[in-house]
Amino acid sequence: MRQVTNPLTGEQFDVQNGINTLVDSDRLDVLVAANELRQPTTPQQIANHIDKTRQSVSDHLQTLRKHGLITRHESGIERTAGGVLLAEYADECLENLSRDQLSYLTRSNNGVNHRMSTLATICEGEYRTSDLSDAISTTPSRSTVGRITENFIEFGWSTEDASVHRPTPKAKEVLLAYDELANAVEQIVAKANWLQRLPPKDAAGLPVPALKNASVVASDSNRPDRVLWNALKLCDVNISQFRCVSSIYNPVLFEVYKQVLESGVDSESVLDWSTYQEIEEKEEVDYAADASQYENYEPRYLDFVHTLGVGLYDDRKAAVGAYNELGDGQHIAMIITSDDELVTWATTLYEEYWDLAIHALDDPEKQSSSRNSGSN
């Protein structure tokens, strides 16, 4: 049984059962509609879109919210990065088998799923019918295996000739597709407190399974400074390059950034508009918005307010933090990772904002009046 802790509730989440519930009901349709409709949306609009009752939709939305797959507040329902990513991975999986087949494959009886273990065993190679049940990890009866393999033959996943079962190429494609979906679901739930805050558009290209190699640090009412202190510990004067996107002004953090600059580390920063304005007004940290004070430093700024933070330490470590106004207070969640795939993703994300940002030497008064608009 594959389980993971949901950080939003502290409850254990069964991955296989979660996938089954998603596709064996209207829950996936509700999630896709919540992602696709104009934001924010409402239960009634979702119900109209998928032709279901409002009560049924509301029940599914409650579960989706519990896992950080949608957010709900006074203005309505909005998509989250986790919800968008889950819908994408489910869609990719369903390119290899039908929704009914995925539902059949992931359905358990009394907490035991013989179908998945039978498929995994058959994909290992040839098995005589008389030996197959003994080889399956969940030890099903021969009659159970017989019923399952009959369905597999009907699906085109296996063949039987002279009492020998063999997998088809399709069977291996199905098993791989399921494993990729299960890996994604596991990490989407495990990292829900970060993914529910990450702006959905910034999640593009995120290698979700690689999140198993990332740790999450999240602030809460008891430890509102937890993320800040972890960000401070990441600062290292022994690196050769430091790059960051900053959407929050904190004097302690910027004082540490100054130490990095004074040590000679080549540095770049992208400041969101609110942070840039605040720094401009404070003489003790105005260096952070001034490209002329350090030869090894180039700052740029965005002409809008954002909710994202990125830290790149050479090309070996990355931290990506996000915050929003939802939930219990304006808290921050941040991943820290040295995984190559995730560092590459974070670097690409940083470079997108670097290209979008305005050089700090340019006159900010000449820029667009859209600075007060968010970018979520």
VORORO-540222 format. One record per residue (C-alpha): x, y, z negated; residue in three letters. Coordinates in pm, 1 decimal, padded with zeros to 6 digits, always signed. Each point is the difference from the previous one (the first is absolute). Layout:
<milos>
<milo <X,Y,Z>,"Ala">;
...
</milos>
This chain:
<milos>
<milo <+00000.0,+00000.0,+00000.0>,"Met">;
<milo <+00149.8,+00331.7,+00114.0>,"Arg">;
<milo <-00080.1,+00283.5,-00238.4>,"Gln">;
<milo <+00116.9,+00354.6,-00056.1>,"Val">;
<milo <-00078.3,+00261.7,-00264.2>,"Thr">;
<milo <-00210.2,+00295.8,+00110.3>,"Asn">;
<milo <+00172.4,+00300.9,-00164.7>,"Pro">;
<milo <-00321.4,+00203.0,+00010.4>,"Leu">;
<milo <-00192.9,-00246.2,-00217.4>,"Thr">;
<milo <+00261.5,-00227.8,-00154.6>,"Gly">;
<milo <-00199.7,-00297.1,+00133.0>,"Glu">;
<milo <+00134.5,-00299.6,+00188.7>,"Gln">;
<milo <-00089.0,-00005.6,+00369.9>,"Phe">;
<milo <-00019.9,-00329.2,+00189.2>,"Asp">;
<milo <+00135.6,+00071.4,+00349.2>,"Val">;
<milo <-00168.9,-00284.8,+00184.9>,"Gln">;
<milo <-00335.3,+00058.9,-00165.2>,"Asn">;
<milo <+00032.0,+00372.3,+00069.3>,"Gly">;
<milo <+00052.9,-00066.3,+00370.3>,"Ile">;
<milo <-00296.4,-00237.6,+00004.9>,"Asn">;
<milo <-00229.4,+00251.8,-00165.7>,"Thr">;
<milo <+00116.5,+00268.0,+00241.7>,"Leu">;
<milo <-00089.1,-00194.7,+00314.9>,"Val">;
<milo <-00282.4,-00219.9,-00131.7>,"Asp">;
<milo <-00218.3,+00301.3,-00072.5>,"Ser">;
<milo <-00058.9,+00351.3,+00134.1>,"Asp">;
<milo <+00290.1,+00136.4,-00206.7>,"Arg">;
<milo <+00241.4,+00021.8,+00292.9>,"Leu">;
<milo <-00263.8,+00181.1,+00207.9>,"Asp">;
<milo <-00053.4,+00247.7,-00284.2>,"Val">;
<milo <+00374.1,+00060.0,-00029.3>,"Leu">;
<milo <+00045.3,+00053.4,+00374.3>,"Val">;
<milo <-00295.4,+00241.2,+00009.6>,"Ala">;
<milo <+00134.5,+00193.0,-00300.5>,"Ala">;
<milo <+00328.7,+00036.4,+00188.8>,"Asn">;
<milo <-00149.7,+00097.2,+00334.2>,"Glu">;
<milo <-00278.4,+00241.7,-00095.9>,"Leu">;
<milo <+00066.5,+00370.0,-00042.2>,"Arg">;
<milo <+00153.3,+00071.2,-00340.9>,"Gln">;
<milo <-00143.8,+00021.8,-00256.6>,"Pro">;
<milo <-00290.1,-00234.4,+00068.8>,"Thr">;
<milo <-00290.2,-00138.9,-00205.8>,"Thr">;
<milo <-00149.1,-00343.3,-00073.6>,"Pro">;
<milo <-00303.4,+00086.8,+00208.4>,"Gln">;
<milo <+00209.2,+00100.2,+00299.8>,"Gln">;
<milo <+00194.8,-00325.6,-00027.2>,"Ile">;
<milo <-00324.3,-00198.0,-00033.3>,"Ala">;
<milo <-00140.5,+00166.6,+00311.5>,"Asn">;
<milo <+00323.7,-00063.7,+00189.9>,"His">;
<milo <+00005.5,-00376.0,-00065.2>,"Ile">;
<milo <-00378.5,-00047.0,-00029.8>,"Asp">;
<milo <+00000.0,-00122.2,-00359.9>,"Lys">;
<milo <-00186.1,+00106.3,-00311.7>,"Thr">;
<milo <+00135.9,+00284.6,-00209.1>,"Arg">;
<milo <-00000.9,-00217.5,-00312.8>,"Gln">;
<milo <+00205.8,-00271.3,+00169.9>,"Ser">;
<milo <+00248.5,+00257.6,+00124.6>,"Val">;
<milo <+00025.9,+00161.5,-00343.7>,"Ser">;
<milo <+00079.1,-00337.0,-00161.0>,"Asp">;
<milo <+00282.8,-00060.9,+00246.2>,"His">;
<milo <+00133.1,+00353.4,-00043.3>,"Leu">;
<milo <+00022.0,-00052.9,-00374.4>,"Gln">;
<milo <+00225.0,-00303.2,+00052.1>,"Thr">;
<milo <+00209.8,+00174.1,+00265.7>,"Leu">;
<milo <+00054.4,+00294.1,-00232.6>,"Arg">;
<milo <+00102.3,-00235.5,-00280.4>,"Lys">;
<milo <+00289.9,-00114.9,+00216.2>,"His">;
<milo <+00095.9,+00348.5,+00118.7>,"Gly">;
<milo <-00127.8,-00061.0,+00354.2>,"Leu">;
<milo <-00226.3,+00306.2,-00001.6>,"Ile">;
<milo <-00034.0,+00301.3,-00226.8>,"Thr">;
<milo <-00327.1,+00149.2,-00117.1>,"Arg">;
<milo <-00054.7,+00345.3,-00143.9>,"His">;
<milo <-00253.3,+00282.0,+00003.8>,"Glu">;
<milo <+00042.6,+00085.5,+00367.7>,"Ser">;
<milo <-00042.1,-00362.3,+00107.9>,"Gly">;
<milo <+00198.4,-00308.7,+00096.5>,"Ile">;
<milo <+00341.3,+00018.8,+00163.8>,"Glu">;
<milo <+00240.5,-00251.1,+00147.8>,"Arg">;
<milo <+00327.2,-00086.0,-00170.8>,"Thr">;
<milo <+00328.1,-00123.2,+00145.1>,"Ala">;
<milo <-00064.4,-00340.9,-00156.1>,"Gly">;
<milo <-00342.6,-00028.8,+00159.3>,"Gly">;
<milo <+00125.2,+00105.5,+00341.5>,"Val">;
<milo <+00289.7,-00244.5,-00014.0>,"Leu">;
<milo <-00216.1,-00289.2,-00118.2>,"Leu">;
<milo <-00244.2,+00053.3,+00287.6>,"Ala">;
<milo <+00292.1,+00004.6,+00246.3>,"Glu">;
<milo <+00151.8,-00322.6,-00132.0>,"Tyr">;
<milo <-00341.5,-00171.4,-00004.2>,"Ala">;
<milo <-00056.6,+00104.5,+00360.5>,"Asp">;
<milo <+00338.3,-00140.1,+00103.9>,"Glu">;
<milo <-00071.7,-00328.2,-00177.7>,"Cys">;
<milo <-00340.7,-00030.7,+00169.9>,"Leu">;
<milo <+00167.9,+00016.2,+00339.2>,"Glu">;
<milo <+00111.1,-00358.8,-00067.2>,"Asn">;
<milo <-00316.9,-00152.3,-00142.7>,"Leu">;
<milo <-00363.3,+00094.3,-00036.7>,"Ser">;
<milo <-00145.0,+00158.2,-00309.1>,"Arg">;
<milo <-00202.8,-00315.6,-00067.3>,"Asp">;
<milo <+00315.1,-00210.9,+00029.9>,"Gln">;
<milo <+00190.6,+00224.0,-00243.1>,"Leu">;
<milo <-00293.6,-00017.2,-00240.0>,"Ser">;
<milo <-00005.2,-00380.2,+00028.8>,"Tyr">;
<milo <+00376.1,-00026.2,-00047.7>,"Leu">;
<milo <+00009.6,+00214.1,-00316.1>,"Thr">;
<milo <-00312.0,-00136.9,-00170.8>,"Arg">;
<milo <+00064.1,-00189.3,-00325.0>,"Ser">;
<milo <-00201.3,-00262.5,-00181.1>,"Asn">;
<milo <+00029.3,+00024.0,-00377.9>,"Asn">;
<milo <+00313.9,+00206.0,+00037.8>,"Gly">;
<milo <+00174.0,-00249.0,+00230.6>,"Val">;
<milo <+00055.8,+00056.7,+00371.4>,"Asn">;
<milo <+00079.0,-00320.8,+00185.0>,"His">;
<milo <-00039.5,+00160.3,+00342.6>,"Arg">;
<milo <+00295.5,+00233.3,-00023.7>,"Met">;
<milo <+00225.9,-00267.6,-00148.1>,"Ser">;
<milo <-00108.1,-00244.8,+00270.1>,"Thr">;
<milo <+00083.2,+00249.3,+00274.3>,"Leu">;
<milo <+00338.8,+00074.8,-00156.5>,"Ala">;
<milo <+00077.4,-00373.1,-00022.8>,"Thr">;
<milo <-00106.8,-00077.5,+00357.2>,"Ile">;
<milo <+00217.4,+00285.8,+00126.8>,"Cys">;
<milo <+00303.0,-00174.0,-00151.1>,"Glu">;
<milo <-00015.5,-00278.1,+00260.9>,"Gly">;
<milo <-00165.7,-00331.1,+00083.9>,"Glu">;
<milo <-00193.5,-00195.4,-00262.5>,"Tyr">;
<milo <-00180.3,-00328.2,+00019.4>,"Arg">;
<milo <-00360.9,+00029.1,-00109.8>,"Thr">;
<milo <+00059.0,-00243.9,-00285.3>,"Ser">;
<milo <+00293.0,+00206.5,-00133.6>,"Asp">;
<milo <-00135.1,+00351.4,+00041.4>,"Leu">;
<milo <-00204.4,+00031.3,-00318.5>,"Ser">;
<milo <+00297.6,-00107.6,-00213.6>,"Asp">;
<milo <+00223.4,+00262.3,+00165.6>,"Ala">;
<milo <-00232.2,+00294.0,-00072.4>,"Ile">;
<milo <+00091.0,+00197.2,-00311.9>,"Ser">;
<milo <-00357.1,+00035.2,-00126.1>,"Thr">;
<milo <-00054.3,-00381.2,+00019.8>,"Thr">;
<milo <-00338.0,-00010.2,+00174.9>,"Pro">;
<milo <-00186.3,-00324.5,+00052.9>,"Ser">;
<milo <+00026.2,-00176.2,+00336.1>,"Arg">;
<milo <-00362.6,+00082.1,+00076.3>,"Ser">;
<milo <+00065.3,+00369.6,-00066.3>,"Thr">;
<milo <+00305.3,-00004.6,+00225.2>,"Val">;
<milo <-00206.7,-00174.3,+00267.6>,"Gly">;
<milo <-00262.5,+00275.2,-00002.0>,"Arg">;
<milo <+00265.0,+00273.5,+00005.3>,"Ile">;
<milo <+00198.2,-00152.1,+00286.7>,"Thr">;
<milo <-00318.9,-00042.7,+00202.7>,"Glu">;
<milo <-00050.6,+00375.1,-00023.9>,"Asn">;
<milo <+00364.9,+00068.3,+00080.8>,"Phe">;
<milo <-00029.3,-00209.6,+00316.2>,"Ile">;
<milo <-00314.9,+00193.2,+00091.4>,"Glu">;
<milo <+00183.9,+00331.2,-00056.7>,"Phe">;
<milo <+00290.3,-00117.6,+00215.2>,"Gly">;
<milo <+00242.3,+00000.1,-00291.6>,"Trp">;
<milo <+00091.2,-00369.0,+00004.1>,"Ser">;
<milo <-00030.4,-00318.7,+00201.1>,"Thr">;
<milo <-00039.1,-00363.7,-00098.7>,"Glu">;
<milo <+00133.4,-00282.0,+00214.2>,"Asp">;
<milo <+00045.3,-00359.3,-00111.5>,"Ala">;
<milo <-00075.0,+00104.9,-00359.4>,"Ser">;
<milo <+00277.5,+00260.9,+00004.0>,"Val">;
<milo <-00072.8,+00366.9,-00067.6>,"His">;
<milo <+00206.9,+00265.3,+00177.7>,"Arg">;
<milo <-00018.8,+00380.0,-00023.3>,"Pro">;
<milo <-00065.0,+00207.9,+00308.1>,"Thr">;
<milo <+00190.0,+00324.5,+00070.0>,"Pro">;
<milo <-00322.3,+00178.3,-00094.0>,"Lys">;
<milo <+00012.4,-00150.6,-00350.0>,"Ala">;
<milo <+00340.5,+00149.2,-00064.7>,"Lys">;
<milo <-00114.7,+00338.0,+00133.0>,"Glu">;
<milo <-00298.6,-00009.4,-00235.6>,"Val">;
<milo <+00212.7,-00094.2,-00300.8>,"Leu">;
<milo <+00250.6,+00277.2,+00078.0>,"Leu">;
<milo <-00280.7,+00255.4,+00046.6>,"Ala">;
<milo <-00153.6,-00098.2,-00333.3>,"Tyr">;
<milo <+00334.5,+00017.9,-00179.7>,"Asp">;
<milo <+00060.0,+00350.7,+00135.8>,"Glu">;
<milo <-00345.6,+00110.9,-00114.3>,"Leu">;
<milo <+00044.0,-00161.4,-00343.0>,"Ala">;
<milo <+00340.1,+00165.7,-00046.7>,"Asn">;
<milo <-00151.3,+00336.0,+00091.8>,"Ala">;
<milo <-00303.1,-00040.4,-00227.7>,"Val">;
<milo <+00224.2,-00099.2,-00290.6>,"Glu">;
<milo <+00209.9,+00315.6,+00032.1>,"Gln">;
<milo <-00292.0,+00232.4,+00074.6>,"Ile">;
<milo <-00159.8,-00104.6,-00329.0>,"Val">;
<milo <+00328.2,-00012.5,-00194.6>,"Ala">;
<milo <+00093.1,+00353.0,+00115.8>,"Lys">;
<milo <-00355.2,+00139.5,-00010.4>,"Ala">;
<milo <+00088.9,+00282.2,-00239.3>,"Asn">;
<milo <+00249.5,+00132.5,+00256.1>,"Trp">;
<milo <-00194.5,-00075.8,+00318.5>,"Leu">;
<milo <-00317.4,+00168.4,-00124.1>,"Gln">;
<milo <+00198.6,+00325.9,-00028.6>,"Arg">;
<milo <+00215.4,-00025.8,+00313.2>,"Leu">;
<milo <-00160.4,+00208.4,+00279.1>,"Pro">;
<milo <-00139.1,-00253.5,+00250.9>,"Pro">;
<milo <+00171.8,+00162.9,+00296.4>,"Lys">;
<milo <+00336.0,-00034.8,-00176.6>,"Asp">;
<milo <-00052.3,-00376.4,-00030.3>,"Ala">;
<milo <+00039.3,-00049.0,+00375.6>,"Ala">;
<milo <+00259.1,-00266.7,+00069.5>,"Gly">;
<milo <+00036.0,-00096.1,-00366.3>,"Leu">;
<milo <+00134.2,-00359.5,-00015.8>,"Pro">;
<milo <-00242.8,-00109.5,-00270.2>,"Val">;
<milo <+00144.9,-00348.5,-00073.7>,"Pro">;
<milo <+00337.6,+00166.3,-00069.1>,"Ala">;
<milo <-00160.7,+00178.3,-00296.4>,"Leu">;
<milo <+00080.0,-00314.5,-00200.6>,"Lys">;
<milo <+00351.5,+00146.0,-00009.3>,"Asn">;
<milo <-00115.4,+00333.5,-00142.6>,"Ala">;
<milo <-00079.1,+00098.9,-00356.3>,"Ser">;
<milo <-00278.0,+00242.3,-00087.8>,"Val">;
<milo <+00027.2,+00268.3,-00264.2>,"Val">;
<milo <-00325.6,+00174.9,-00088.0>,"Ala">;
<milo <-00081.7,+00274.9,-00243.9>,"Ser">;
<milo <-00307.9,-00005.3,-00219.2>,"Asp">;
<milo <-00156.0,+00195.4,-00284.6>,"Ser">;
<milo <+00238.1,-00156.6,-00252.5>,"Asn">;
<milo <+00314.4,+00047.9,+00209.6>,"Arg">;
<milo <-00060.2,+00290.8,+00240.1>,"Pro">;
<milo <+00376.5,+00045.4,+00048.3>,"Asp">;
<milo <+00084.0,-00362.4,+00085.5>,"Arg">;
<milo <+00045.8,+00061.5,+00373.8>,"Val">;
<milo <+00203.1,+00316.8,-00057.9>,"Leu">;
<milo <+00251.9,-00175.0,-00222.5>,"Trp">;
<milo <+00040.2,-00282.2,+00248.2>,"Asn">;
<milo <+00054.3,+00254.5,+00277.6>,"Ala">;
<milo <+00269.1,+00165.0,-00212.4>,"Leu">;
<milo <+00175.0,-00334.8,-00052.4>,"Lys">;
<milo <+00014.3,-00050.7,+00376.4>,"Leu">;
<milo <+00204.0,+00315.6,+00058.9>,"Cys">;
<milo <+00361.9,-00098.0,+00065.8>,"Asp">;
<milo <+00294.9,+00232.2,+00066.5>,"Val">;
<milo <+00201.0,-00292.6,+00139.2>,"Asn">;
<milo <-00208.1,-00038.4,+00315.8>,"Ile">;
<milo <+00095.6,+00162.4,+00330.0>,"Ser">;
<milo <-00346.2,+00115.8,+00110.0>,"Gln">;
<milo <-00322.1,+00097.3,-00176.1>,"Phe">;
<milo <-00325.3,+00087.5,+00175.2>,"Arg">;
<milo <-00339.9,+00071.1,-00151.4>,"Cys">;
<milo <-00356.1,+00113.8,+00052.9>,"Val">;
<milo <-00129.4,+00186.6,-00304.5>,"Ser">;
<milo <-00362.4,+00094.8,-00064.7>,"Ser">;
<milo <+00029.7,+00071.0,-00371.4>,"Ile">;
<milo <+00210.0,+00263.9,-00173.5>,"Tyr">;
<milo <+00168.4,-00112.8,-00319.2>,"Asn">;
<milo <+00284.7,+00211.3,-00144.6>,"Pro">;
<milo <+00181.9,-00297.2,-00154.0>,"Val">;
<milo <-00004.0,-00193.9,+00325.6>,"Leu">;
<milo <+00125.4,+00296.3,+00200.9>,"Phe">;
<milo <+00277.5,+00059.0,-00250.3>,"Glu">;
<milo <+00119.4,-00354.7,+00064.0>,"Val">;
<milo <-00026.8,+00061.3,+00374.3>,"Tyr">;
<milo <+00230.2,+00297.1,-00050.9>,"Lys">;
<milo <+00260.0,-00225.3,-00161.4>,"Gln">;
<milo <-00016.8,-00224.3,+00305.8>,"Val">;
<milo <+00060.3,+00300.6,+00226.9>,"Leu">;
<milo <+00287.4,+00130.8,-00209.3>,"Glu">;
<milo <+00168.2,-00339.1,+00015.6>,"Ser">;
<milo <+00021.8,+00041.6,+00377.3>,"Gly">;
<milo <-00257.1,-00257.9,+00108.7>,"Val">;
<milo <-00139.3,+00076.6,+00346.7>,"Asp">;
<milo <-00365.2,+00078.6,-00067.3>,"Ser">;
<milo <-00324.6,+00086.7,+00173.5>,"Glu">;
<milo <-00342.2,+00080.2,-00139.9>,"Ser">;
<milo <-00351.9,+00045.2,+00130.9>,"Val">;
<milo <-00212.0,+00204.8,-00241.0>,"Leu">;
<milo <-00375.7,+00018.4,+00028.2>,"Asp">;
<milo <-00146.9,+00350.9,+00008.9>,"Trp">;
<milo <-00099.6,+00021.4,-00367.8>,"Ser">;
<milo <+00343.7,-00117.6,-00116.1>,"Thr">;
<milo <+00175.2,+00236.0,+00239.8>,"Tyr">;
<milo <-00203.3,+00296.6,-00127.3>,"Gln">;
<milo <+00065.2,-00083.1,-00364.0>,"Glu">;
<milo <+00372.9,-00036.1,+00058.2>,"Ile">;
<milo <+00013.8,+00330.9,+00185.0>,"Glu">;
<milo <-00145.3,+00170.2,-00307.3>,"Glu">;
<milo <+00252.0,-00148.9,-00246.4>,"Lys">;
<milo <+00349.7,+00144.0,+00015.0>,"Glu">;
<milo <+00156.1,-00289.6,-00190.6>,"Glu">;
<milo <-00095.7,-00252.1,+00272.6>,"Val">;
<milo <-00019.4,+00218.7,+00310.1>,"Asp">;
<milo <+00303.7,-00186.9,+00135.0>,"Tyr">;
<milo <-00236.0,-00287.3,+00082.9>,"Ala">;
<milo <-00171.0,+00212.5,+00265.7>,"Ala">;
<milo <+00315.4,+00178.4,+00116.0>,"Asp">;
<milo <+00215.2,-00152.4,+00272.8>,"Ala">;
<milo <+00281.2,+00249.9,-00057.2>,"Ser">;
<milo <+00107.3,-00089.3,-00353.5>,"Gln">;
<milo <+00148.5,-00345.3,+00066.9>,"Tyr">;
<milo <+00176.5,-00104.6,+00317.9>,"Glu">;
<milo <-00098.6,-00360.9,-00063.5>,"Asn">;
<milo <-00372.6,+00075.5,-00034.2>,"Tyr">;
<milo <-00278.4,+00065.6,+00249.8>,"Glu">;
<milo <-00352.7,+00063.8,-00127.5>,"Pro">;
<milo <-00317.2,+00011.6,+00207.1>,"Arg">;
<milo <-00361.8,+00051.7,-00097.0>,"Tyr">;
<milo <-00345.9,-00109.9,+00110.3>,"Leu">;
<milo <-00270.0,+00258.4,+00061.7>,"Asp">;
<milo <-00255.4,-00204.8,-00193.1>,"Phe">;
<milo <-00044.4,-00152.6,-00345.2>,"Val">;
<milo <+00076.0,-00371.0,-00019.3>,"His">;
<milo <-00013.0,-00285.3,-00255.4>,"Thr">;
<milo <+00307.2,-00198.6,+00101.4>,"Leu">;
<milo <+00352.4,-00037.6,-00132.7>,"Gly">;
<milo <+00288.1,-00181.4,+00169.0>,"Val">;
<milo <+00356.1,-00053.6,-00120.4>,"Gly">;
<milo <+00268.0,-00160.7,+00217.5>,"Leu">;
<milo <+00333.5,-00094.0,-00153.1>,"Tyr">;
<milo <+00242.1,-00065.9,+00287.1>,"Asp">;
<milo <-00165.2,-00273.0,+00205.6>,"Asp">;
<milo <-00013.6,-00252.5,-00282.2>,"Arg">;
<milo <-00277.8,+00111.7,-00234.0>,"Lys">;
<milo <-00332.6,+00181.5,+00030.2>,"Ala">;
<milo <-00265.6,+00131.6,-00233.9>,"Ala">;
<milo <-00344.6,+00102.2,+00126.8>,"Val">;
<milo <-00245.2,+00163.3,-00237.7>,"Gly">;
<milo <-00354.9,+00122.0,+00045.1>,"Ala">;
<milo <-00263.8,+00164.9,-00209.9>,"Tyr">;
<milo <-00358.9,+00115.5,+00037.9>,"Asn">;
<milo <-00285.5,+00145.5,-00197.9>,"Glu">;
<milo <-00189.3,-00325.5,-00034.8>,"Leu">;
<milo <-00030.2,-00229.4,-00296.5>,"Gly">;
<milo <+00097.6,+00084.1,-00354.4>,"Asp">;
<milo <+00198.5,+00319.3,+00047.9>,"Gly">;
<milo <+00252.8,+00108.4,+00258.2>,"Gln">;
<milo <+00247.0,-00281.1,-00045.6>,"His">;
<milo <+00281.0,-00114.9,+00226.5>,"Ile">;
<milo <+00100.5,-00343.3,+00124.1>,"Ala">;
<milo <+00337.2,-00069.6,+00162.6>,"Met">;
<milo <+00167.7,-00299.6,+00159.1>,"Ile">;
<milo <+00374.2,-00052.9,-00030.7>,"Ile">;
<milo <+00168.8,-00239.9,+00239.1>,"Thr">;
<milo <+00323.1,-00107.1,+00165.6>,"Ser">;
<milo <-00180.6,-00224.9,+00249.3>,"Asp">;
<milo <+00130.4,+00073.9,+00351.3>,"Asp">;
<milo <-00346.6,-00000.3,+00160.1>,"Glu">;
<milo <-00143.9,+00235.2,-00258.6>,"Leu">;
<milo <+00301.2,+00232.3,+00008.3>,"Val">;
<milo <-00036.1,+00018.3,+00379.3>,"Thr">;
<milo <-00371.5,+00078.0,-00034.0>,"Trp">;
<milo <+00067.2,+00270.5,-00261.3>,"Ala">;
<milo <+00272.8,+00149.2,+00219.2>,"Thr">;
<milo <-00235.1,+00014.9,+00298.8>,"Thr">;
<milo <-00264.4,+00164.2,-00218.5>,"Leu">;
<milo <+00251.8,+00256.6,-00123.2>,"Tyr">;
<milo <+00120.8,+00075.4,+00352.3>,"Glu">;
<milo <-00356.6,+00062.4,+00117.1>,"Glu">;
<milo <-00040.6,+00269.8,-00263.8>,"Tyr">;
<milo <+00348.1,+00136.2,+00066.3>,"Trp">;
<milo <-00090.7,+00049.1,+00366.7>,"Asp">;
<milo <-00330.5,+00158.4,-00099.0>,"Leu">;
<milo <+00151.1,+00235.2,-00257.6>,"Ala">;
<milo <+00114.1,+00359.1,+00051.3>,"Ile">;
<milo <+00357.5,+00107.1,-00063.7>,"His">;
<milo <+00023.3,+00197.9,-00323.4>,"Ala">;
<milo <+00179.7,+00286.7,+00179.1>,"Leu">;
<milo <-00311.3,+00068.6,+00205.8>,"Asp">;
<milo <-00245.9,+00262.3,-00121.8>,"Asp">;
<milo <-00285.4,-00181.0,-00174.7>,"Pro">;
<milo <-00232.5,+00295.3,+00053.1>,"Glu">;
<milo <-00001.7,-00074.0,+00371.1>,"Lys">;
<milo <-00139.2,-00345.7,-00049.0>,"Gln">;
<milo <-00352.5,-00131.9,+00024.0>,"Ser">;
<milo <-00264.7,+00101.2,-00249.9>,"Ser">;
<milo <-00084.7,-00367.8,-00046.3>,"Ser">;
<milo <+00233.6,-00037.3,-00299.2>,"Arg">;
<milo <-00275.3,-00053.9,-00247.5>,"Asn">;
<milo <-00140.9,-00297.3,+00190.1>,"Ser">;
<milo <+00093.9,-00346.2,-00122.0>,"Gly">;
<milo <+00148.8,-00270.0,+00216.9>,"Ser">;
<milo <-00166.4,-00310.9,-00139.6>,"Asn">;
</milos>
